[in-house]
Amino acid sequence: MPWLKGNYLLLFSSSSSSSPFQKTWCVAKPSSSQATLLENINFSCSQVDCAILQKGGACYTPDNVINHASIAMNLYYQSKGRNNWNCQFKNSGLITVSDPSYGGCPYL
C-alpha cells in the first residue's frame, strides 16, 4: 500500500498496569493498622531520608501515623524506581495516579 510507508510503533496497554510514562505514587491504605504503618515508617526511613517528616519539615503536618507512613512509603517507592513490589509493605500500600501532594508538602 503506497500510503503506508515507513516504520510504525504500536503500543498496546492493559488497564491493569499504568503506563511507564505516567507518574505514580505509593500511599498507605486507610484500612492498615497503626502497628503496620509504624513498621513501614521505620523501614522506609531506614532506607531513605525522611527529614521532610521531622518537626518543622514540609510534611510534618498533619502529625498522624497514616500521613507520615504515606510520605515515607512514597519516598521509598520513588527511590527504588516506582516498581509495584516497592509499594507492597505487607499489603498496606496502594499505588495511585492522583498526586497526593498538599499545601507545602510535595510528594516527589
Backbone as JSON, one array per atom type, in Angstrom:
{
  "sequence": "MPWLKGNYLLLFSSSSSSSPFQKTWCVAKPSSSQATLLENINFSCSQVDCAILQKGGACYTPDNVINHASIAMNLYYQSKGRNNWNCQFKNSGLITVSDPSYGGCPYL",
  "N": [[0.84, -1.17, 0.0], [0.74, 2.09, -0.98], [0.36, 4.31, 0.71], [1.19, 3.55, 3.2], [4.01, 3.92, 4.24], [7.21, 3.64, 5.72], [8.28, 3.18, 9.16], [6.37, 1.96, 11.9], [5.29, 2.21, 15.24], [3.47, 0.33, 17.41], [1.62, 0.57, 20.34], [0.35, -1.3, 22.84], [-1.72, -1.38, 25.62], [-2.54, -2.58, 28.82], [-5.31, -2.22, 30.99], [-4.8, -2.88, 33.57], [-2.3, -2.18, 34.36], [-0.16, 0.65, 34.81], [0.94, 3.19, 32.55], [4.38, 3.36, 31.61], [5.17, 5.94, 31.46], [3.52, 7.41, 32.98], [3.1, 9.22, 35.94], [3.3, 7.92, 39.2], [2.35, 7.28, 42.61], [2.98, 6.05, 45.92], [0.92, 5.26, 48.57], [-0.34, 4.9, 51.95], [-2.69, 2.37, 52.75], [-5.89, 3.15, 53.92], [-7.12, 1.28, 55.59], [-5.12, 0.02, 56.97], [-3.34, -1.2, 59.84], [-2.27, 0.65, 62.74], [0.1, -0.3, 63.85], [1.31, -1.67, 61.7], [1.68, 0.48, 59.94], [3.48, 2.03, 61.41], [5.67, 0.28, 61.38], [6.19, 0.43, 58.65], [6.97, 3.11, 58.39], [9.32, 3.1, 59.96], [10.89, 1.19, 58.55], [11.02, 2.34, 55.92], [12.2, 4.84, 56.45], [14.64, 4.0, 57.31], [15.87, 3.45, 55.02], [15.69, 5.62, 53.29], [15.98, 9.24, 53.19], [14.11, 10.83, 55.54], [13.75, 13.41, 56.42], [11.93, 15.38, 55.76], [9.72, 14.77, 57.2], [10.22, 15.44, 59.79], [9.72, 17.46, 62.75], [8.8, 20.69, 61.89], [9.44, 20.22, 59.28], [8.45, 20.13, 55.79], [6.38, 18.3, 55.46], [5.46, 17.57, 57.93], [3.03, 18.25, 59.16], [-0.28, 17.17, 58.55], [0.3, 15.81, 61.76], [0.18, 12.75, 61.98], [-0.09, 9.14, 62.01], [-0.88, 7.8, 59.6], [-0.52, 9.75, 57.62], [2.25, 10.33, 57.84], [3.24, 7.77, 57.32], [2.39, 7.37, 54.66], [3.91, 9.3, 53.3], [6.56, 8.5, 53.9], [6.54, 5.89, 52.83], [6.1, 6.49, 50.14], [8.42, 7.96, 49.53], [10.31, 5.91, 49.71], [9.32, 4.14, 47.71], [9.55, 5.78, 45.37], [12.34, 6.13, 45.36], [13.25, 3.6, 44.76], [12.55, 3.1, 42.18], [9.86, 3.07, 41.45], [8.48, 0.6, 41.23], [5.91, -1.89, 41.25], [6.21, -3.8, 43.31], [7.65, -2.39, 45.18], [5.85, -1.04, 46.66], [4.42, -2.7, 48.25], [4.57, -3.39, 51.09], [3.68, -5.33, 53.05], [1.08, -5.67, 52.1], [-0.07, -3.2, 52.68], [0.23, -0.96, 51.21], [-0.71, 1.31, 48.58], [-0.95, 2.03, 45.2], [-1.26, 5.04, 43.48], [-2.52, 7.19, 40.88], [-3.18, 9.74, 41.17], [-1.94, 12.77, 42.23], [-0.86, 13.04, 45.48], [0.1, 15.25, 46.81], [0.01, 18.08, 49.02], [-0.77, 21.35, 50.24], [2.2, 22.74, 51.36], [3.56, 20.41, 51.07], [5.22, 18.42, 49.03], [4.72, 15.5, 47.23], [7.14, 13.59, 46.02]],
  "CA": [[0.0, 0.0, 0.0], [1.62, 3.24, -1.1], [0.18, 5.29, 1.79], [1.79, 3.01, 4.42], [5.46, 3.87, 4.09], [7.94, 3.96, 6.94], [8.14, 2.28, 10.31], [5.36, 2.36, 12.86], [5.35, 1.55, 16.53], [2.17, 0.18, 18.03], [1.73, 0.36, 21.78], [-0.86, -1.83, 23.44], [-1.64, -1.23, 27.07], [-3.58, -3.21, 29.62], [-5.82, -1.3, 32.0], [-4.37, -3.32, 34.89], [-1.0, -1.6, 34.68], [-0.06, 2.04, 34.37], [1.93, 3.48, 31.53], [5.67, 3.67, 32.21], [5.37, 7.37, 31.39], [2.57, 8.04, 33.89], [3.63, 9.38, 37.3], [2.55, 7.2, 40.22], [2.77, 7.48, 43.99], [2.61, 4.99, 46.85], [0.35, 5.78, 49.81], [-0.81, 3.89, 52.88], [-4.11, 2.02, 52.71], [-6.57, 3.62, 55.13], [-7.51, 0.15, 56.43], [-3.93, -0.56, 57.6], [-3.23, -1.0, 61.29], [-1.26, 1.62, 63.2], [1.36, -1.03, 64.04], [1.89, -1.89, 60.37], [2.12, 1.77, 59.41], [4.71, 2.39, 62.14], [6.73, -0.55, 60.81], [6.5, 0.98, 57.33], [7.74, 4.35, 58.61], [10.66, 2.72, 60.43], [11.62, 0.56, 57.46], [11.27, 3.3, 54.84], [13.13, 5.88, 56.89], [15.97, 3.41, 57.46], [16.37, 3.31, 53.66], [15.68, 6.93, 52.6], [16.0, 10.42, 54.07], [12.75, 11.25, 55.9], [13.83, 14.7, 57.11], [10.73, 16.13, 55.43], [8.7, 14.41, 58.2], [10.62, 15.94, 61.11], [9.02, 18.67, 63.2], [9.28, 21.83, 61.11], [9.59, 19.81, 57.89], [7.33, 20.49, 54.91], [5.29, 17.31, 55.52], [5.22, 17.17, 59.33], [1.62, 18.43, 59.46], [-0.78, 16.77, 59.85], [1.15, 14.89, 62.51], [-0.5, 11.49, 62.31], [0.63, 7.98, 61.51], [-1.17, 7.47, 58.19], [0.12, 10.77, 56.79], [3.7, 10.11, 57.85], [3.51, 6.5, 56.63], [2.22, 7.58, 53.21], [5.05, 10.06, 52.78], [7.74, 7.65, 54.0], [6.39, 4.8, 51.87], [6.28, 7.05, 48.8], [9.85, 8.27, 49.36], [10.95, 4.62, 49.43], [8.81, 3.7, 46.4], [10.17, 6.6, 44.33], [13.79, 5.9, 45.33], [13.52, 2.25, 44.25], [12.2, 3.01, 40.77], [8.4, 3.02, 41.25], [8.02, -0.74, 40.87], [4.76, -2.3, 42.06], [6.64, -4.52, 44.5], [8.2, -1.45, 46.16], [4.73, -0.44, 47.39], [3.66, -3.79, 48.87], [4.53, -3.13, 52.53], [2.78, -6.31, 53.67], [-0.27, -5.36, 51.58], [-0.61, -1.96, 53.28], [0.5, 0.14, 50.28], [-1.64, 1.48, 47.48], [-0.4, 2.89, 44.15], [-2.25, 5.97, 42.94], [-2.1, 8.06, 39.77], [-3.55, 11.1, 41.58], [-0.88, 13.37, 43.04], [-1.34, 13.27, 46.85], [0.73, 16.45, 47.4], [-0.94, 19.02, 49.64], [-0.15, 22.53, 50.83], [3.62, 22.84, 51.07], [4.15, 19.07, 51.11], [5.24, 17.8, 47.71], [5.05, 14.07, 47.09], [8.09, 13.57, 44.9]],
  "C": [[0.89, 1.23, 0.0], [1.48, 4.24, 0.03], [0.74, 4.8, 3.12], [3.29, 2.84, 4.22], [6.1, 4.24, 5.42], [7.67, 2.94, 8.03], [7.12, 2.84, 11.29], [5.53, 1.57, 14.15], [3.95, 1.52, 17.1], [2.38, -0.1, 19.5], [0.38, -0.1, 22.29], [-0.69, -1.78, 24.94], [-2.81, -1.93, 27.73], [-4.03, -2.23, 30.69], [-5.36, -1.68, 33.4], [-3.0, -2.77, 35.27], [-0.93, -0.19, 34.13], [1.04, 2.17, 33.33], [3.27, 3.78, 32.21], [5.95, 5.17, 32.22], [4.45, 8.12, 32.35], [3.17, 8.08, 35.3], [2.72, 8.63, 38.26], [3.16, 7.47, 41.59], [2.3, 6.29, 44.82], [2.1, 5.64, 48.13], [-0.12, 4.62, 50.68], [-2.3, 3.63, 52.69], [-4.76, 2.48, 54.0], [-6.95, 2.49, 56.09], [-6.33, -0.48, 57.18], [-3.9, -0.26, 59.09], [-2.14, 0.01, 61.61], [0.1, 0.93, 63.33], [2.06, -1.27, 62.71], [2.43, -0.6, 59.79], [3.39, 2.25, 60.11], [5.89, 1.57, 61.65], [7.16, 0.0, 59.45], [7.33, 2.26, 57.44], [9.17, 4.0, 58.99], [11.49, 2.1, 59.31], [12.01, 1.59, 56.39], [12.32, 4.32, 55.24], [14.52, 5.33, 57.22], [16.65, 3.29, 56.09], [16.51, 4.64, 52.92], [15.68, 8.05, 53.64], [14.57, 10.91, 54.3], [12.75, 12.58, 56.65], [12.59, 15.55, 56.88], [9.61, 15.88, 56.44], [9.03, 14.92, 59.6], [9.83, 17.19, 61.46], [9.65, 19.87, 62.5], [9.48, 21.51, 59.64], [8.32, 20.09, 57.09], [6.13, 19.54, 55.04], [5.0, 16.83, 56.94], [3.73, 17.23, 59.67], [0.78, 17.9, 58.31], [0.1, 15.68, 60.47], [0.34, 13.67, 62.93], [0.17, 10.35, 61.56], [0.35, 7.72, 60.03], [-0.54, 8.49, 57.24], [1.62, 10.53, 56.7], [4.06, 8.81, 57.13], [3.41, 6.67, 55.12], [3.42, 8.29, 52.62], [6.31, 9.21, 52.79], [7.7, 6.52, 52.96], [6.61, 5.31, 50.44], [7.74, 7.41, 48.54], [10.62, 7.0, 49.0], [10.6, 4.14, 48.02], [9.48, 4.47, 45.25], [11.65, 6.29, 44.21], [14.17, 4.55, 44.73], [13.04, 2.05, 42.82], [10.72, 2.87, 40.46], [7.92, 1.67, 40.71], [6.86, -1.13, 41.78], [5.18, -2.96, 43.37], [7.28, -3.6, 45.55], [7.11, -0.7, 46.91], [3.88, -1.52, 48.06], [3.47, -3.55, 50.37], [3.51, -4.02, 53.23], [1.31, -6.01, 53.34], [-0.9, -4.12, 52.22], [-0.34, -0.74, 52.4], [-0.48, 0.14, 49.12], [-1.0, 2.43, 46.46], [-1.53, 3.74, 43.59], [-1.66, 6.78, 41.79], [-2.5, 9.5, 40.05], [-2.49, 11.63, 42.54], [-1.41, 13.69, 44.44], [-0.71, 14.49, 47.53], [-0.34, 17.37, 47.97], [-0.16, 20.19, 50.22], [1.3, 22.66, 50.39], [4.32, 21.5, 51.07], [4.09, 18.42, 49.74], [5.55, 16.3, 47.81], [5.92, 13.99, 45.85], [7.92, 12.33, 44.05]]
}
